[in-house]
């Protein structure tokens, strides 16, 4: 993934679209809008994150927003591993991030499994900072735990890639989010993810047909 230069000017209406091998120019249904402040934040820190040498990807509601899920991100969330958290802390030092801290918390929503509810805990090595007025959270070695079960494996995956105003960025695959929601019994959230995936695939297929027989790889 090559570093792209940051331009000072950012259009007032900013669009993002999926980068997919063999894909064509997206129809309006495939185009999603993010607040300009979030886009400026990502454009500013992305080259620093890439230069850090860390494994990382945008996650949380922001990653789902890229996939067309109807959520409103409240922060820029970045996922990394134990090796990456210190590298990212150093790479973003000019924004005065908090020290790396082991942070364990109980999620607001409980898991709903076999008609029973269980508390959901999350644990990570975390730093927080603010860029252009946007809160940024970086979670290293993110684990989840349901009830008395053991802690799950840390989140690591092959990121998907999105194009944000000419800069390619790694994001957590939306299908992985859907699988996590199914495991937790959050069927409404998994349905939102499924609907977004189906809508995107339908839109790309329809547009490809109009161009003369586009087929998904």
Secondary structure, 3 states (H helix, E strand, C coil): CCCCCCCCCCCCCCEEEECCCCCCCCCHHHCEECCHHHHHHHHHHHHHHHHHCCCEEEEHHHHHHHCCCCCCCCCEEEEECHHHHHHHHHHCHHHCCCCCEEEEEECCCCEEECCEEECEEEEEEEEEEEECCEEEEEEEEEEEEECCCCCCCCCCCCCEEEEECCEEEEECCHHHHHHHHHHHCCHHHHHHHHHHHHHHHHHHHHHHHHHCCCCCC
